[in-house]
Amino acid sequence: MHQQNLFLGFLGLVGFLKKISTSIHSIPSFPYTPPMARAKIALLYVGGSIGMKMNRKTGRIEPIESLTEIHRFLPELQREVSLQFITLGNVGSSDITPDHWVEIAETIARIYDDYEGFVVVHGTNTMSYTACALSFALQGLSKPVILTGALLPINDMGSDGRTNLVYAIRAAQLDLAEVAVVLGPRVLRGCRAKKIDQSIDRTFDSPKFPSLAEFNIDVKLHPWRFVRRKRTLECRPEFDPNVVLLTLHPGLREEYFHAVLASNPHGIVLRTYGPGMLSEGVIPWLKEATAKGIPIVITSQLVRGTVDLHRYRKQLTLERIGVISGKNMTFECAIVKLMWALGQTKNHRRLQEIMEKSLVGELDE
């Protein structure tokens, strides 16, 4: 009897296993998806406060000895991305020149195919100029180039450097394909960004254009950004630095205008009042400058204003003598774009076409 029960139990077990086998074979199969590899991000170090540290003994701020010190403060990011550190120098923000823009652009172009995104660590004081320069020098981007920096050394207890680096590295992984500035949770278009405050709360802003993305509990990406898609990178980092910025103010003496022309500039950016207004006394000087073949770009001193050369009769005179409208470009962008445009052509008509056309989202057409 006991053996009979064992035999019946065995038959039951066999039937149960057959049912399991049948049900397993009926489960739909899915292709195996291997875990995604970490994104490769190149971090190009140019200089700025992120690359400084507080000497605990002397109380002075000194340059860090190597980028491994920055690496030390970001251990958790190594699980998220594969970072490659590249040192281009340790240049103070106020010492940046167009030669540095060329070096940054050419370095990115040389390693462009090896990385999914780029982070440029840079001093904040001239970051907006460099962001504009890279926007024009690196056209046809299919991946992001993010500029970031800090106001405090990275080893300072309250430093904004670590947070800014985290946001910048994450921005370099987004569906974004343009030059941007990231200090804090907002991603700003590089050719629209301005440093507005010596404060870690809101160091940069984009007064004339909304942010491209914001980091919060999740990431909000806006539809007006340039997105990743197949494009051919054009690296054209040619700049003519012989450009002068002149800001109008009541009482500006005529001698200063003539001194500017005597310096033989290749281009002049003029910051005017309101929508492009200026004194009647400036017009003869403008005619003299344009007669010498010097292009003059008119921008507005307004934070959110735009130049309109068709609104008043006096402004129509400016258009007739060949003055170029900077529209709603920031003055930083107008200076850099004029430098870049002069590096591409010396023909006035072609130069005006370049300056008054939106190439990388720097102005509203």
C-alpha positions as CSV (number, residue, x, y, z in Angstrom):
1,M,0.0,0.0,0.0
2,H,2.8,2.3,0.9
3,Q,4.6,1.6,-2.4
4,Q,1.4,2.2,-4.3
5,N,1.0,5.6,-2.7
6,L,4.6,6.5,-3.6
7,F,4.0,5.5,-7.2
8,L,0.8,7.6,-7.5
9,G,2.6,10.5,-5.9
10,F,5.4,10.2,-8.5
11,L,2.8,10.2,-11.3
12,G,1.3,13.3,-9.9
13,L,4.7,15.1,-9.7
14,V,5.4,14.2,-13.3
15,G,2.1,15.7,-14.4
16,F,2.7,18.8,-12.4
17,L,6.2,19.3,-14.0
18,K,4.6,18.9,-17.4
19,K,2.2,21.6,-16.7
20,I,5.0,23.9,-15.5
21,S,7.0,23.1,-18.7
22,T,4.0,23.9,-20.9
23,S,3.3,27.2,-19.1
24,I,6.9,28.2,-19.3
25,H,7.0,27.7,-23.0
26,S,3.8,29.7,-23.4
27,I,5.5,32.9,-21.8
28,P,6.4,35.3,-24.6
29,S,10.2,35.7,-24.9
30,F,11.9,39.1,-25.1
31,P,15.4,39.9,-26.6
32,Y,18.1,40.4,-24.0
33,T,19.0,44.0,-23.5
34,P,22.4,44.5,-21.9
35,P,22.9,47.2,-19.4
36,M,23.7,50.6,-21.0
37,A,27.3,51.7,-20.9
38,R,28.1,54.8,-18.9
39,A,28.1,58.0,-21.0
40,K,31.5,59.2,-21.9
41,I,31.9,62.9,-21.0
42,A,35.0,65.0,-21.6
43,L,35.7,67.6,-18.9
44,L,38.0,70.3,-20.3
45,Y,39.6,72.4,-17.6
46,V,40.4,76.0,-18.5
47,G,40.5,77.7,-15.1
48,G,38.4,79.6,-12.7
49,S,37.4,79.3,-9.0
50,I,36.5,75.6,-9.3
51,G,40.2,75.0,-9.9
52,M,41.2,76.8,-6.7
53,K,41.3,75.6,-3.1
54,M,41.5,77.2,0.3
55,N,44.9,76.6,2.0
56,R,43.9,75.7,5.5
57,K,47.2,76.9,7.0
58,T,47.6,80.3,5.3
59,G,43.9,81.0,4.6
60,R,44.8,81.9,1.0
61,I,43.1,80.7,-2.2
62,E,45.6,78.8,-4.3
63,P,45.4,76.8,-7.6
64,I,44.8,73.0,-7.2
65,E,47.8,70.8,-8.1
66,S,45.9,68.5,-10.5
67,L,42.4,67.7,-11.7
68,T,42.4,64.6,-9.6
69,E,41.5,66.9,-6.7
70,I,38.2,67.7,-8.6
71,H,37.8,64.0,-9.3
72,R,38.0,63.3,-5.6
73,F,34.9,65.5,-4.9
74,L,32.7,63.6,-7.5
75,P,33.0,59.9,-6.5
76,E,29.3,59.2,-7.0
77,L,29.3,60.6,-10.5
78,Q,31.8,57.9,-11.6
79,R,29.0,55.3,-11.3
80,E,26.8,57.4,-13.6
81,V,29.3,58.6,-16.3
82,S,32.8,57.9,-17.6
83,L,34.7,61.2,-17.2
84,Q,37.8,62.1,-19.0
85,F,39.7,65.0,-17.6
86,I,41.7,67.2,-20.0
87,T,43.7,70.2,-18.9
88,L,44.0,73.2,-21.2
89,G,45.5,75.5,-18.7
90,N,44.7,77.3,-15.4
91,V,43.7,80.7,-16.8
92,G,42.1,83.4,-14.7
93,S,38.7,84.5,-16.1
94,S,39.9,88.0,-16.7
95,D,42.9,86.8,-18.7
96,I,40.9,84.9,-21.3
97,T,41.7,85.9,-24.9
98,P,40.4,84.8,-28.4
99,D,43.4,82.5,-28.6
100,H,41.9,80.5,-25.7
101,W,38.6,80.2,-27.6
102,V,40.4,78.8,-30.6
103,E,42.2,76.2,-28.4
104,I,39.0,75.1,-26.7
105,A,37.1,74.8,-30.0
106,E,39.9,72.9,-31.8
107,T,40.3,70.5,-28.8
108,I,36.6,69.7,-28.9
109,A,36.7,69.2,-32.7
110,R,39.7,66.9,-32.4
111,I,38.0,64.5,-29.8
112,Y,34.5,65.2,-30.9
113,D,33.6,61.6,-32.1
114,D,34.9,60.0,-28.8
115,Y,32.4,61.5,-26.4
116,E,28.7,62.0,-25.9
117,G,29.1,65.4,-24.4
118,F,31.6,68.1,-23.2
119,V,31.9,70.1,-20.1
120,V,34.2,73.2,-20.1
121,V,35.2,74.4,-16.7
122,H,35.8,78.1,-16.9
123,G,35.9,81.3,-14.8
124,T,32.6,83.1,-14.6
125,N,33.6,86.7,-15.4
126,T,34.2,86.0,-19.1
127,M,32.2,82.8,-19.4
128,S,29.5,84.5,-21.5
129,Y,32.1,85.7,-24.1
130,T,33.5,82.2,-24.3
131,A,30.1,80.6,-24.6
132,C,29.3,82.9,-27.6
133,A,32.7,82.2,-29.2
134,L,32.2,78.4,-29.0
135,S,28.6,78.8,-30.3
136,F,29.9,80.4,-33.5
137,A,33.1,78.4,-33.8
138,L,31.4,75.0,-33.4
139,Q,28.3,75.0,-35.7
140,G,26.4,71.9,-36.6
141,L,26.7,70.4,-33.1
142,S,24.9,67.1,-32.6
143,K,25.8,66.9,-28.8
144,P,26.0,69.4,-26.0
145,V,28.9,71.6,-25.0
146,I,28.3,72.8,-21.4
147,L,30.2,75.6,-19.7
148,T,30.3,75.8,-15.9
149,G,32.2,77.3,-13.1
150,A,32.0,78.5,-9.6
151,L,32.3,81.5,-7.3
152,L,33.9,79.6,-4.4
153,P,36.8,77.1,-4.4
154,I,35.7,73.5,-4.6
155,N,37.0,72.5,-1.2
156,D,35.1,75.3,0.5
157,M,32.3,73.8,2.7
158,G,29.7,76.0,1.0
159,S,31.1,75.8,-2.5
160,D,28.8,76.0,-5.5
161,G,31.5,74.2,-7.5
162,R,30.4,70.6,-6.7
163,T,26.7,71.3,-7.4
164,N,27.5,73.2,-10.6
165,L,29.7,70.3,-11.8
166,V,27.0,67.8,-11.1
167,Y,24.4,69.8,-13.0
168,A,26.8,70.5,-15.9
169,I,27.8,66.8,-16.3
170,R,24.1,65.8,-16.2
171,A,23.3,68.5,-18.8
172,A,26.0,67.0,-21.0
173,Q,23.9,63.8,-21.2
174,L,20.6,65.5,-22.1
175,D,18.9,65.5,-25.5
176,L,20.6,68.8,-26.3
177,A,22.9,69.9,-29.2
178,E,24.2,73.4,-28.6
179,V,26.5,75.4,-26.4
180,A,25.0,76.1,-23.0
181,V,25.8,77.7,-19.6
182,V,25.0,75.7,-16.5
183,L,25.5,77.2,-13.0
184,G,22.7,75.8,-10.8
185,P,19.6,73.9,-12.0
186,R,18.9,76.0,-15.2
187,V,20.4,75.3,-18.6
188,L,20.8,78.5,-20.5
189,R,21.6,79.0,-24.2
190,G,25.3,80.0,-24.3
191,C,24.9,82.9,-26.8
192,R,22.1,84.4,-24.7
193,A,23.6,84.0,-21.2
194,K,25.0,86.9,-19.1
195,K,26.6,87.0,-15.7
196,I,24.3,89.2,-13.6
197,D,25.3,88.7,-10.0
198,Q,28.2,87.7,-7.8
199,S,25.9,85.4,-6.0
200,I,25.6,81.6,-6.0
201,D,21.8,81.8,-6.1
202,R,21.6,83.2,-9.6
203,T,25.0,83.9,-11.1
204,F,23.8,83.8,-14.7
205,D,20.6,84.7,-16.4
206,S,19.2,84.8,-20.0
207,P,17.1,88.0,-19.9
208,K,16.1,87.8,-23.6
209,F,15.5,84.1,-24.0
210,P,14.0,81.4,-21.7
211,S,16.0,78.5,-20.3
212,L,16.5,75.4,-22.4
213,A,15.9,73.0,-19.5
214,E,15.6,72.9,-15.7
215,F,16.6,70.3,-13.2
216,N,14.1,69.6,-10.4
217,I,12.7,66.4,-9.1
218,D,12.8,65.5,-12.7
219,V,14.3,67.2,-15.8
220,K,12.1,69.6,-17.9
221,L,13.3,70.0,-21.4
222,H,11.8,72.8,-23.5
223,P,10.9,72.4,-27.2
224,W,12.9,75.5,-28.4
225,R,16.2,73.8,-27.7
226,F,18.4,72.3,-30.4
227,V,18.1,68.5,-30.0
228,R,20.6,65.7,-30.8
229,R,20.4,64.5,-34.4
230,K,22.9,63.7,-37.1
231,R,24.7,66.9,-38.2
232,T,28.2,67.6,-39.6
233,L,30.3,69.6,-37.2
234,E,31.9,72.8,-38.7
235,C,34.8,74.0,-36.7
236,R,35.7,77.6,-37.8
237,P,37.4,79.3,-34.9
238,E,38.7,82.3,-36.7
239,F,38.4,85.6,-34.8
240,D,39.5,89.1,-35.5
241,P,40.0,90.7,-32.0
242,N,40.5,94.2,-33.4
243,V,37.0,95.2,-32.3
244,V,36.0,98.1,-30.1
245,L,33.0,98.5,-27.7
246,L,31.7,102.0,-27.2
247,T,28.8,102.8,-24.7
248,L,27.0,106.0,-25.3
249,H,26.2,108.3,-22.3
250,P,25.1,111.9,-22.0
251,G,28.2,114.2,-22.2
252,L,30.4,111.8,-24.1
253,R,33.0,114.1,-25.7
254,E,33.6,114.1,-29.4
255,E,37.3,113.6,-28.9
256,Y,36.7,110.0,-27.7
257,F,34.9,109.1,-30.9
258,H,37.8,110.4,-33.0
259,A,40.3,108.5,-30.7
260,V,38.4,105.3,-31.5
261,L,38.7,105.8,-35.2
262,A,42.4,106.8,-34.8
263,S,43.0,103.3,-33.3
264,N,42.0,101.8,-36.7
265,P,39.6,99.2,-35.5
266,H,38.2,96.6,-37.9
267,G,34.8,96.8,-36.3
268,I,32.8,98.8,-33.7
269,V,29.9,97.8,-31.4
270,L,27.9,100.8,-30.3
271,R,25.7,100.5,-27.2
272,T,22.9,103.0,-27.8
273,Y,19.8,104.1,-25.9
274,G,16.4,102.3,-26.0
275,P,15.6,100.7,-29.4
276,G,18.8,102.1,-31.0
277,M,18.6,105.9,-30.3
278,L,21.5,108.2,-30.3
279,S,22.4,111.9,-30.4
280,E,22.3,113.8,-33.8
281,G,25.9,114.8,-33.0
282,V,27.1,111.2,-33.4
283,I,25.8,110.7,-37.0
284,P,28.7,112.6,-38.7
285,W,31.1,110.3,-36.9
286,L,29.1,107.3,-38.0
287,K,29.3,108.5,-41.6
288,E,33.0,108.9,-41.3
289,A,33.5,105.5,-39.9
290,T,31.4,103.7,-42.5
291,A,33.1,105.7,-45.2
292,K,36.4,104.2,-44.0
293,G,34.9,100.7,-44.4
294,I,34.5,100.1,-40.6
295,P,31.4,98.1,-39.8
296,I,29.4,99.5,-36.9
297,V,26.9,97.3,-35.0
298,I,24.2,99.0,-33.0
299,T,23.0,97.3,-29.8
300,S,20.7,98.4,-27.0
301,Q,21.6,99.3,-23.4
302,L,18.3,97.8,-22.3
303,V,18.4,94.5,-20.4
304,R,15.5,93.1,-22.4
305,G,15.3,95.5,-25.3
306,T,15.9,95.2,-29.0
307,V,17.2,97.5,-31.7
308,D,14.6,98.6,-34.3
309,L,16.1,100.8,-37.1
310,H,12.7,101.3,-38.7
311,R,10.8,102.9,-35.9
312,Y,12.0,106.5,-36.1
313,R,13.2,108.8,-38.9
314,K,16.6,109.3,-37.3
315,Q,17.1,105.5,-37.3
316,L,16.3,105.3,-41.0
317,T,19.3,107.5,-41.5
318,L,21.4,105.0,-39.7
319,E,20.3,102.2,-42.0
320,R,21.0,104.4,-45.1
321,I,24.6,105.0,-44.0
322,G,25.2,101.2,-43.6
323,V,24.9,100.8,-39.8
324,I,24.2,97.1,-38.8
325,S,21.4,96.2,-36.5
326,G,22.4,94.0,-33.5
327,K,18.7,93.4,-32.9
328,N,18.3,91.8,-29.5
329,M,21.7,90.3,-29.1
330,T,23.5,90.8,-25.8
331,F,26.4,93.2,-26.2
332,E,28.8,90.3,-25.3
333,C,27.4,88.3,-28.1
334,A,27.5,91.2,-30.6
335,I,31.2,91.8,-29.8
336,V,32.1,88.1,-30.2
337,K,30.0,87.6,-33.3
338,L,31.5,90.6,-35.0
339,M,35.0,89.2,-34.2
340,W,34.0,85.9,-35.7
341,A,32.2,87.4,-38.7
342,L,35.3,89.5,-39.5
343,G,37.3,86.2,-39.4
344,Q,35.0,84.9,-42.1
345,T,34.7,87.9,-44.5
346,K,35.7,91.5,-45.0
347,N,32.9,92.2,-47.5
348,H,30.5,94.6,-45.8
349,R,27.3,93.3,-47.4
350,R,28.2,89.7,-46.5
351,L,29.2,90.8,-43.0
352,Q,25.8,92.5,-42.5
353,E,24.0,89.4,-43.7
354,I,25.9,87.3,-41.1
355,M,25.4,89.8,-38.3
356,E,21.7,90.3,-38.8
357,K,20.9,86.6,-39.3
358,S,20.4,84.1,-36.5
359,L,23.1,81.4,-36.9
360,V,22.9,79.6,-33.5
361,G,19.8,81.1,-31.9
362,E,21.6,84.3,-30.7
363,L,18.9,86.7,-31.9
364,D,15.2,86.9,-32.9
365,E,14.6,87.4,-36.6
